[in-house]
Amino acid sequence: MREGEVFGELYHIRVTRRDAVGVITLDRPERFNALDVRMAQDLRRAALALARDRTVRCVILAGHERVFCSGADLRYVQQGGDAADFSYLQPEAHPVQTGYGAAFKQILEYLHSTISEIRRAPKPFIAAVRGVAAAGGFGLAMSCDLVYASEDAWFEWAYSKTGLTGAESSTFLLPRLIGLRRALEMAFLNPRLSAREAWSLGLINGVFPVDRFDEEVWRVAERLAEGPTQAFGITKRLLNEAAGMDRLDVHLDKELQLLAEIAEGADFGEGLRAFFEKRKPQFRGE
């Protein structure tokens, strides 16, 4: 996205601003912008800062180098997470689990907080999706108010490929966006949707040519930033309430709990090994 005033030196997160438009860019292309706990922490810091800055009237969330986000960093999860951070998530009297669930929970605590902040923000958030938006990246994009994709973008549920349940708001938002039947189809069969297919289903607001993508997204953002921000914020709150979004935080907690539990099971262990061995997993239903 366009560069402007940089006001945050963060871990694989770039925060820029031009006039009343703030831009958060996920900047870890060598890992397909996958998030470990430190990156998730700084994404939360950036989203919270822009959501609460009254001089910022619209926010764009984007990925660097033709990738939006592939979700949680599975290499980080495989390696067991950050032991120093566990003490924050779990009091000393309640020791953490020793499997993969604790490492996932580390990341999701911050990602879910970010998503909650986006939904409550009294201003529009735009997801600008180039390339892949999968698993947590898919959920992160869907949590924004408006979603625009370049013609080379694609969207994938992806959780089931490694034996996981959905998280990052995906199980909450999908049936609201495309209906229960199609949501179940996405979760069970995991189709890879092109930008045009995602638009036809109602998952996104529009598709722009690759060579004009930044320009077109910026045009929408500037239009929103020049609009009646306070009225937009109240309208967003009313529409959120009408859509039952006031239950989102409760649902995010349930997503986190259940994904952490499933990540302790044998199927996820097999799915994780298969992912790094680049083979089809042999799930046993456990």
C-alpha positions as CSV (number, residue, x, y, z in Angstrom):
1,M,0.0,0.0,0.0
2,R,1.0,3.6,-0.2
3,E,3.7,4.8,2.2
4,G,3.3,7.7,4.5
5,E,4.3,8.7,8.0
6,V,5.7,5.7,9.9
7,F,4.7,5.8,13.5
8,G,5.5,2.3,14.7
9,E,8.6,0.1,14.7
10,L,7.0,-3.3,15.3
11,Y,7.9,-7.0,14.6
12,H,7.0,-7.8,11.0
13,I,4.2,-5.2,11.2
14,R,4.5,-1.9,9.4
15,V,2.2,1.0,10.4
16,T,1.9,3.9,8.0
17,R,-0.4,6.8,7.7
18,R,-1.4,9.3,5.0
19,D,-3.8,12.1,6.0
20,A,-6.7,10.3,7.8
21,V,-6.0,6.8,6.5
22,G,-3.9,4.4,8.5
23,V,-2.4,1.3,7.0
24,I,-1.3,-1.9,8.8
25,T,0.9,-4.1,6.7
26,L,1.8,-7.7,7.6
27,D,5.4,-7.9,6.6
28,R,6.8,-11.4,6.8
29,P,6.6,-12.7,3.2
30,E,9.2,-15.4,3.7
31,R,6.6,-17.1,6.0
32,F,3.6,-16.1,3.9
33,N,2.9,-13.5,6.6
34,A,2.1,-16.3,9.1
35,L,1.9,-15.0,12.7
36,D,4.0,-16.2,15.7
37,V,3.1,-14.8,19.1
38,R,5.3,-11.7,18.9
39,M,3.9,-10.7,15.5
40,A,0.4,-11.3,16.8
41,Q,1.1,-9.1,19.8
42,D,2.3,-6.3,17.6
43,L,-0.6,-6.7,15.2
44,R,-2.9,-6.2,18.2
45,R,-0.9,-3.1,19.3
46,A,-1.2,-1.6,15.8
47,A,-4.9,-2.3,15.4
48,L,-5.7,-1.0,18.9
49,A,-3.7,2.2,18.3
50,L,-5.4,3.0,14.9
51,A,-8.8,2.0,16.1
52,R,-8.6,4.4,19.1
53,D,-6.9,7.3,17.3
54,R,-9.7,9.8,16.5
55,T,-7.6,11.4,13.8
56,V,-7.5,8.1,11.8
57,R,-10.8,7.8,10.1
58,C,-10.3,4.6,8.1
59,V,-7.8,1.7,8.4
60,I,-6.5,-0.6,5.7
61,L,-5.2,-4.1,6.7
62,A,-2.9,-5.5,4.0
63,G,-0.1,-8.0,3.4
64,H,3.3,-7.4,1.9
65,E,4.5,-8.8,-1.4
66,R,1.3,-10.3,-2.9
67,V,0.4,-12.4,0.2
68,F,-2.2,-11.4,2.7
69,C,-1.8,-14.0,5.5
70,S,-1.6,-17.8,5.9
71,G,-2.7,-17.7,9.6
72,A,-0.8,-18.9,12.6
73,D,2.8,-19.9,12.1
74,L,2.8,-23.7,12.2
75,R,6.5,-23.9,12.5
76,Y,6.3,-21.8,15.7
77,V,3.5,-24.1,17.0
78,Q,5.6,-27.2,16.1
79,Q,8.5,-25.8,18.1
80,G,6.4,-25.4,21.2
81,G,5.8,-21.7,21.3
82,D,7.4,-19.1,23.6
83,A,7.8,-20.4,27.2
84,A,8.3,-16.9,28.5
85,D,4.9,-15.8,27.3
86,F,3.0,-18.7,28.8
87,S,3.2,-17.1,32.2
88,Y,1.1,-14.3,31.0
89,L,-1.6,-16.6,29.5
90,Q,-1.6,-19.0,32.4
91,P,-1.1,-18.2,36.1
92,E,1.5,-20.2,37.9
93,A,-1.1,-22.2,39.8
94,H,-2.5,-23.5,36.5
95,P,0.3,-25.0,34.5
96,V,-0.1,-25.0,30.7
97,Q,-0.6,-28.1,28.6
98,T,2.5,-29.7,27.1
99,G,1.1,-30.3,23.6
100,Y,0.4,-28.0,20.6
101,G,-2.7,-26.4,22.1
102,A,-0.8,-24.1,24.4
103,A,1.3,-22.7,21.5
104,F,-1.8,-22.1,19.5
105,K,-3.5,-20.5,22.4
106,Q,-0.6,-18.0,22.7
107,I,-1.1,-16.7,19.2
108,L,-4.9,-16.8,19.3
109,E,-5.2,-14.8,22.5
110,Y,-3.7,-11.8,20.6
111,L,-5.3,-12.5,17.2
112,H,-8.8,-12.8,18.8
113,S,-8.3,-9.6,20.7
114,T,-7.3,-7.9,17.5
115,I,-10.4,-9.1,15.7
116,S,-12.6,-7.9,18.6
117,E,-11.0,-4.5,18.4
118,I,-11.6,-4.3,14.7
119,R,-15.3,-5.1,15.1
120,R,-15.7,-2.6,17.9
121,A,-13.7,0.2,16.2
122,P,-15.9,3.3,15.5
123,K,-14.5,3.6,12.0
124,P,-14.3,1.4,8.8
125,F,-11.6,-1.3,8.5
126,I,-10.8,-2.5,5.0
127,A,-9.0,-5.8,4.3
128,A,-6.9,-5.5,1.1
129,V,-6.2,-9.1,0.0
130,R,-3.5,-10.0,-2.5
131,G,-2.5,-13.6,-2.9
132,V,-3.4,-16.1,-0.2
133,A,-5.8,-15.5,2.7
134,A,-6.0,-18.9,4.4
135,A,-7.0,-20.2,7.9
136,G,-6.3,-17.4,10.4
137,G,-5.6,-15.1,7.5
138,F,-9.0,-15.9,6.1
139,G,-10.7,-15.2,9.4
140,L,-8.7,-11.9,9.8
141,A,-9.8,-10.7,6.4
142,M,-13.5,-11.6,7.1
143,S,-13.4,-9.7,10.4
144,C,-12.9,-6.4,8.6
145,D,-15.9,-4.3,7.5
146,L,-15.1,-4.3,3.8
147,V,-12.9,-6.8,1.9
148,Y,-11.4,-6.1,-1.5
149,A,-9.3,-8.6,-3.4
150,S,-6.9,-8.4,-6.3
151,E,-7.6,-10.7,-9.3
152,D,-4.8,-13.0,-8.2
153,A,-6.1,-13.5,-4.7
154,W,-7.6,-16.7,-3.3
155,F,-9.4,-17.7,-0.1
156,E,-9.2,-21.0,1.7
157,W,-10.7,-22.3,5.0
158,A,-7.6,-24.6,5.4
159,Y,-8.0,-25.5,9.0
160,S,-9.2,-29.1,8.2
161,K,-6.1,-29.7,6.2
162,T,-4.2,-30.2,9.4
163,G,-7.1,-31.5,11.5
164,L,-8.1,-28.3,13.2
165,T,-11.4,-26.6,14.0
166,G,-12.0,-23.0,12.8
167,A,-10.9,-19.9,14.8
168,E,-10.1,-16.2,14.3
169,S,-13.9,-15.5,14.0
170,S,-14.3,-17.8,10.9
171,T,-17.0,-20.1,12.4
172,F,-18.9,-17.0,13.6
173,L,-18.8,-15.0,10.5
174,L,-19.1,-17.6,7.7
175,P,-22.7,-18.6,8.3
176,R,-23.6,-14.9,8.6
177,L,-21.9,-14.0,5.3
178,I,-22.8,-17.0,3.1
179,G,-25.4,-19.1,4.9
180,L,-25.1,-22.3,6.9
181,R,-25.0,-24.8,4.0
182,R,-22.2,-23.1,2.2
183,A,-20.3,-22.5,5.4
184,L,-20.5,-26.2,6.2
185,E,-19.3,-27.0,2.6
186,M,-16.3,-24.7,3.0
187,A,-15.4,-26.2,6.4
188,F,-15.8,-29.8,5.3
189,L,-14.6,-29.8,1.7
190,N,-12.2,-26.8,1.9
191,P,-12.5,-25.4,-1.6
192,R,-9.9,-22.9,-2.7
193,L,-11.9,-19.9,-3.9
194,S,-10.7,-17.4,-6.5
195,A,-11.3,-13.8,-5.9
196,R,-14.3,-13.9,-8.3
197,E,-15.7,-16.9,-6.6
198,A,-15.4,-15.3,-3.2
199,W,-17.2,-12.2,-4.6
200,S,-20.0,-14.3,-6.1
201,L,-20.6,-16.0,-2.7
202,G,-20.8,-12.6,-0.9
203,L,-17.5,-13.1,1.1
204,I,-15.9,-10.0,-0.3
205,N,-17.1,-6.6,-1.6
206,G,-15.2,-6.4,-4.8
207,V,-12.3,-7.5,-7.1
208,F,-9.8,-5.1,-8.6
209,P,-7.2,-5.7,-11.4
210,V,-3.7,-6.5,-10.0
211,D,-2.0,-3.5,-11.6
212,R,-4.6,-1.1,-10.2
213,F,-5.3,-2.8,-6.9
214,D,-3.5,-0.4,-4.5
215,E,-5.0,2.6,-6.3
216,E,-8.6,1.3,-6.2
217,V,-8.4,0.3,-2.5
218,W,-6.9,3.7,-1.7
219,R,-9.7,5.4,-3.5
220,V,-12.3,3.6,-1.3
221,A,-10.3,4.3,1.9
222,E,-10.0,8.1,1.1
223,R,-13.8,8.2,0.3
224,L,-14.5,6.7,3.7
225,A,-12.0,8.9,5.5
226,E,-13.7,12.0,4.0
227,G,-17.1,10.7,5.2
228,P,-19.1,11.3,8.4
229,T,-16.9,9.1,10.6
230,Q,-19.1,9.4,13.7
231,A,-22.2,8.4,11.8
232,F,-20.3,5.5,10.2
233,G,-19.2,4.3,13.7
234,I,-22.8,4.4,15.0
235,T,-24.1,2.7,11.9
236,K,-21.5,0.0,12.3
237,R,-22.5,-0.6,15.9
238,L,-26.2,-0.8,15.0
239,L,-25.5,-3.2,12.1
240,N,-23.2,-5.3,14.3
241,E,-26.0,-5.6,16.9
242,A,-28.6,-6.5,14.3
243,A,-26.3,-9.2,13.0
244,G,-25.7,-10.6,16.5
245,M,-22.1,-9.4,16.6
246,D,-22.4,-8.6,20.2
247,R,-21.9,-12.3,20.8
248,L,-18.6,-12.3,18.9
249,D,-16.4,-12.1,22.0
250,V,-18.1,-15.1,23.6
251,H,-17.7,-17.1,20.4
252,L,-14.1,-16.1,20.0
253,D,-13.4,-17.5,23.5
254,K,-15.1,-20.8,22.5
255,E,-13.2,-21.0,19.2
256,L,-9.9,-20.5,21.2
257,Q,-10.8,-23.1,23.8
258,L,-11.9,-25.8,21.3
259,L,-9.0,-25.3,18.8
260,A,-6.5,-25.5,21.7
261,E,-8.2,-28.8,22.7
262,I,-8.2,-30.3,19.2
263,A,-4.6,-29.3,18.8
264,E,-3.7,-31.7,21.6
265,G,-5.2,-34.6,19.7
266,A,-3.6,-37.2,17.4
267,D,-5.1,-36.0,14.2
268,F,-3.5,-32.6,14.5
269,G,-0.2,-34.1,15.3
270,E,-0.5,-36.2,12.1
271,G,-1.7,-33.1,10.2
272,L,1.2,-31.0,11.3
273,R,3.8,-33.7,10.4
274,A,2.1,-34.2,7.0
275,F,2.2,-30.4,6.4
276,F,5.9,-30.2,6.8
277,E,6.6,-33.5,5.0
278,K,4.4,-32.2,2.1
279,R,2.2,-35.3,2.0
280,K,-1.5,-36.1,2.5
281,P,-2.3,-36.7,6.2
282,Q,-3.7,-40.0,7.3
283,F,-6.4,-38.9,9.9
284,R,-7.8,-41.5,12.3
285,G,-10.7,-39.3,13.6
286,E,-9.0,-38.8,16.9
